[in-house]
Amino acid sequence: MGMAMTEPDDRGGACHPHAMRPLLLVVLSLVASACSLLAGQTPPAGEGEGEGEGEGEGEGEGEGEGEGEGEGEGEGEGEGEGEGEGEGEGEGEGEPCAPVVEDGCDPLGAPFGGGDGSDGSPHLLCSTAQFEALRTAPSLQFRLAADVCLGGANRGPFTETFTGALDGAGHTLWDLTMQSGASTALFLSVNGGTIAHLRLRRVQVRGGINTAALVANAQDARIDDVHVAGSVTGTDGSVGGVVATMRGSSALRRTSFRGTVANEAPLPVLNDRLFVGGLVGIAGGGTTMSQVLFVGTVTSTRSKAGGIVGDGSGTVDQAVARGALVGLDNTNRFGGIAGVAIIGSTWSNVMFVGRIEARARLGGLMGEVSGTSQRLGISTSLVAADIVAGEPEVDALVAFNAGIVTPSVVVYASDRVLTVGGIRPMVDTTVNGSVGFTTAALSTPATLGLEDFNKDLWTHIEGSLPALVFEAELPVLTD
């Protein structure tokens, strides 16, 4: 018996196919949206809010970029670092390298995208090939006209001594990966050259003696407004997040590193030849550092580690280190700012907040002051450090003082953890002229007062420790 066929209803009833079409489209749209969420697909541009303004909300592990183009993972919408609020310029995680080329630069140009390499007309770089060609003319002037995608593959350094100038123009080098048993950095040597306005993200560098993300050996060099996020590990000599060794009149200004810096030297290596710093491994006399920031962890299997510099001379003004210094094995001479500070150097407006844990000679500012012929000046500085040592010579400020330290307006948190072999020392510091406050007092402007602090350089908000103004002005890069 045949099936009865339903005749079309020309009257346009509710079940008429044409009447059902809008409802069907709505249902299909809802199903597609649900499938997208379950599959963890990226929401349309403008729906995810990233780290840019710190306003995005998400329940999952969303990762996004600033200005509302975040990428979501799991069930949440993109937000900077999972559940945290964004800071600074909001350059969030999970971003692809997607260069936008500025007008005037030809990405297909060879060897460069424009310009003649002079001061008034620098060579323009807007492709990976053009950036690599920089090594062919290390004495000329260059300017990035787009982000550069390095791809994450292991690459070699620029071995030629760079004497020219590289203006990053705020652009980013993405996915710098280097691994070698020798001296390792993007530039092995910069002599009299300048590198400025550059970002390096997703950095993975591992080398031997003299290892850093940017420069292995800087002589009379200028490094300004450079910001790095990632990890740097060396196995010998000097290791720094940005620069391994600074000499001559080299200057590091408005520069930051976020991530991990480590010296993983094998046991036969002598302690006295190892230096690791969050920003710089060794800074010689005549060098300057100003408005520099380290946020992360410094680790060493041997000795001489500092949140800013491993072994420091010269002048340091406005330096902040936040995070942890961790010593493994037979480690000593760890300082929140410098592992070893050389007599004759000056340190002003410096601040360390975090934890130091190693064997001996651990100081909230410096593990050791070395030298006897001159004074070392420390002024307008603050330390809030938990310090855990296995053996004696531990101090809230300077652990071992072989010279003459002249402090001025140096304060520290006297109620933080400070132990030697599990026992708290009789005194917090032997540095005369410094003053200890509880953390609560340090966080209360009315109690602490900053009459002797430069109000143009320092700020103090109720409930928080004093802070240096420049720190909030720097971009916040994530690895």
N, C-alpha and C positions, 0 to 999 in steps of 0.2 A: 504494500500500500504506500503510495507516495506521500512525501511530506508536503504540508500546505505551505505555500510561499506567502510571506507577509507583503501585502501591497503597500507601496509608499503612501504616506498620509499627506496628501496635498494640502490639508488644512493647516499644516505647520504646528502640530501639537508639541507637547513638551518632550516627547521621545523622538521627535523628528531629527534625523542625523544632522541637519544644519543647525538646529537649535542646540544640540549637544556639543557642537564643536568648541565653543568658548569654554565650556566646563571641562572638556577633555584637555584643552591646552593648559588650563590652570593645574589640573591634576598632574599632567606630565611635567610641568615646571616644578611643582613641589617635589615630585619623585626625584627629578634630576638634582635639585638642591640638596636633598637628603643624601643621595649617593655621593655627591661631592664632599659633603662634610665627613661621611664615614670613610671616604678614601683619603682624607687629609689633604684635599686639593687646595690650592691657593684661592682665597676669596677674590672677587673682582677688585681691581685697583680702587683705592679710596675707602674700602671697608675695613681692612686691617689697619690698626694704628700702631706705629712702631715706636722706636726709642726717641724719635726726634724731639717731641715735647713732653714725653713722659706721661701721656694721657691714655694710652691704650689699655684695655682691660682684656684679660684672657684667663681661661681656666686651665689650659694645657701648657705645653712647652713652646708656645708660639715664639717665633723669631721674626723680627721685622726690621725694616729700615725706616728712617725718619719720613716725615711728611705724608704719613698715611698710606704707604704702599707696603706694609708689612706682610710677611708670609706666615701663615698659621700652620701649626702641626698639631695633631691630635684633635681635641675638641675646641681649642681656644683660637682666638684671633691674635695675630702677631703682636708681640710687645717686647721690645728690646732684649732683655735677658730673662725670658721666662715670665716670672711674676714681678720683677722689679720695675721701678719707674725709670724713665729715661733721664739722661743728664746731658749737659753740654750740647754739642751739635747733633747728638742723636744719630750716630752712625752704627746701626744695629748689626746683629749677627745674621748669618745666612744670606747675605747679599751676594748676587752673582757679580762677576766682573763684566760690566756692560758699558764700555767707554762711549762717551758722547764727545765727538770731535768738535773742537772750536773752529769757528770760521777762520780761514786763512791757512789752515794746515792740511796738506794733502797726504792722507794715510798711505797712498800708493807711491808717494815720492821716494826716491832713493838717492843718496843714503838717508836724507832727512826730509821732513815735510815742509820746509820753508826756511827763510832766513839765511844769512851768510855767516853766522857764527860770531858776529861782532857784538860789542856792548849794546849798540842801538838796534841791532837786528839779530837776536840769538837764533840759532837753529831750532826749529820747531819739531817736537817729537810727538807723534800721535799714533804710533803703532809699535808693536813689540820689536819688529825688525829695526825700526829707527832708533829705539832706545838702545838696542844692542850695538848699533853702529856708533854710539857715543865713544866707545873705546878707540875708534879710529882717529879721533881728534880731541884728545883729552885736555888740550890747552884752550879750547874755544868756549863760547857761551851757549848754553842750552836752556830751553824752556819746554816743559811738558804742556801739550795742548789737549791732552785727554788722559784718562786713567790708562795704565799699562797692565795687561794681563800676562803675567810671567808663567802661568800654567801649573805651577807646583812641581814641575820636574826638576831634578837635581841639576844645578847650573854652576858654572865656574864664576869666579869674581872678575871684576875689571882689574886686570893685573897692571895696567899702565898707571903710572903716577898721575893723578888728576890735579891739574893746576888751574883749570878753568872755573866756570860757574854753572851750577844746575839749579834752575828755579822750577820747583815743582808746581807753582801756581795753585797750590791747594789740591792737586790731583794725587791719586793713590797708586802705588805699586802693589799689585795683588799677588799673593801666593809665591813669595820669595822662599825658595827651598834650596839650601846649600849643605853639602856634607863632604867633609874632607878631613884628612889627618894632619893637614898643615894649617897655616894662617888662613883664616876664612872670614870674609865680609863682602858686602856688595862691592865696595872699593877697598882694595888692599892698601892703598896709600893716597892720601890727599895732602899735598904740599902747597900751602898758600892759596888753595882753592876754596870755593864757597858752595855749600849745599843748603838750600832754604825752601820753606813752604812746601814740604813734602810729607806724605803719609805712606807708611808701609804696613800692610795688614796681612794677617794669616802668614806670619813669618815663622819659618822653621830652619834654624841655622845650627849646625854642629861642626866644630872644627878642633884643631889642635892648639898650638901656641898662638896667642893673639887672635881672639875670635869675638866678633860683634855682628850686629845686623847691618850696620851702615858702613863704618870705617874701621879697618884694623889699626892703621897707624896714621894719626893726624898730626901734621907739623905746620904750625902757623896757619891753621885752617879755621874757617868760620862755618859753624853749623847753627842755623837759626830756624825756629818754627818747624821742627821735624818731629813727627810723632809715630811711634812704632807699637804694634801689638803682636804678640806671639811668644816664641821661646828661643833662647840662645843658650847653647851649651858648649863649653870648651874643656879640653883635657890637660892643658898645660899653659903656663905663662899667665897672660892677662886676658880676662873675659869681661866684657861690658855689654849691656843691653843695646847701646847705640854705638859707642866707640870703645875699642879695646885699650888704646894708648893715645893720650894727648900730650904733645910736647910743644916747646917754644911758646908762642903767643896765641895758641889755639883757644878758641872761645866757643862755648856751648850755651845757647840762649833759647828760652821759651821752647824747651824740648821735653818730651815725655816718653816713658816706656811703660807699657802695661802687659804683664804676663809673668814668665818665669825666666830667671837667669841662673845658670848653674856652672860650677867648676867640678867636673867629675874626674879629677886627676887620679891616676893609679898610685898605689902606696909608695913605690920607690921615688916618686917626685918629691923634691925637698920643699918644705913649707915656705921658705923665704923667697921662692920664685913664683909663688902663686898669688894672684890678686883677682878678686871678682867683685864687681859693683853693679848695682841695678842699672846705672846709666853708663859709667866709665870704669874700666879696670884700673888704669893708672893715669893720674893727672899730674904732670910735672910742674915745677916752679914756673911762674909766668903765665900759666893758663888761668882762664876764668870760666866760671859757670854761674849763670843767673837765670832765675825763674825756670827751674828744672824740677821735674816730678817723676817719681817712681811709684807704681802701684802694683803689688804682686808679691812674689816669693823669690828670695835669693838663697841658694843652697850651695854648700861646698863640702867636699870630702877632705879638704885639708885646711887652709888658713886664709886670713886677711880678707874679710868680706864686709862690705858696707852697703847700706840701702841706696846710696848715691854713687860712691866711689870706693874701690878697694884700697887704694893707696893714694892719698891726696895731698898735693901742695897747691900753691897758688891762692886764688881768691874764689870763695864760694859765697854767693848772696842770693837769698830767696830760693831755698831748696826744701822740698818736701818728700819724705819717703813714708809710704803707708803699706803695711803688710807684715811679712815674716822673714827673718833670717834664720836659717836652719843649718847647723853644723853637724856633719856626719864624721864618724871616726875621730881622729886626733886633731880636732879643730880648735883654734884660738884666734884672738884678735878680730872680734866681730863688733861692729858698731852700727847703730841705727842710721847714721849718716856716712861715716867713714870707718873702714876697718883699721887703718893707720892714717893718722894726720901728721904731717911733717912740720916741725917747728919753723916758724916764719910765715906760715900760711894764715889766712884769716877766714873766719866763718861767721856770717851774720844772717839773721832772719832764717834760721834753719829749724826744721821740725820733723820729728819722727814719732809715728803712732803705730804700735804693733807689738810684735813678740820676737824675742831673740833667744835662741836655745842652742848652746854648743858647750864645749868643754871648759874653757877658761878665757880670761881677758875679754869680758863682754861688757860693753858700755852702751848706754842709751843713745849717746852721740857718737863716741869713738871707742874702739877697742883699745887703742894705744896712741899716745902722743910720743913721737920719736924725735930725738935730737936734743941738744943741750945749750946751744950757743945763742938762741934767740927765743923770743916769746911767741906763743900761739894765742891769737885772740878769738874768743867766742862771744858773740853779743846777740841780744834779743832773740833767744832761742827757746824752744819748748820741746819737752820729751814726755810722752805718756807710753811707757814701755813695760811689758812683762818680760823679765829676764830670768832665765833658768840656766845656771851653770853647774857643771859637775865638779869643778875645782875652784879654789880662790881666785882673786883678782876679778871681781865683778863690781860694777858701779852704775848707779842710775845715769851718770853722764860720761865720765872717762874712766875706763878700767885701770889702765896702767899709764902713768904719767912720768916720762923720762925727762920732760922739759919744764917750762914755766907757762902755766895756763892763766890767762887773765880774762875771767868772765865778766860780763856786764849784762844784767837783766836776763838771766838764764833761769827758767823755772821748769819744774818736773813734777810728775804725779807721784806723790810719796806713798800712796796706798796700793800701787800696782804690785804684782807678784815680783819679788826679788829674792832669789834663793841661791845658795851654794850647797850642793849636795843635800838639798831639801831643807836647809836651815837658812833663815833670813839673817843677813849680816847685821852688825850692830848699828851701822850708819848706812844711809842711802847713797851718799856721795862724799868724796873727799875734796871736791872742787869748791874752794872757798868762794863765797859771794853768791852762790846759787841759792835758790829758795824752793822748798818743797811745799806743795799744796795737795789736798785730796783731789781726786778726780771731780768730785762734786763742786769744789771750790773753783777748779780750773774751768768748769762749765757754767759758772755764774759770774757774769760781768761785774755786778755790783760788789761781789766779794773779792774777785781777783783784781780787777782794774787793769787797764792797759795804758796808764799814764806814761810809762817809759817805752811803750811800743809805738812804732811809727804808724799812725792811724791811716796813712795812705797805703801802707803795705799790709796791715793786719785788719781783720774784722772779727767780731765776737758776737755770736747770737746766743741768747739765753738757752741753756740746755745742751749746748755743744761746746767743744773745745775751741779755743781761738784758731783761726785759720789765716793763711796768707791769701790775699785777694787774687793773685794771679792764677791760683789753682783752678778756680771756677771759670776762668776765661779760656782755658785750654780745651781742645776737643776731646771727647771721650771715645776712643777707639775700642772696639772689641775684636777679639781674635776670630 
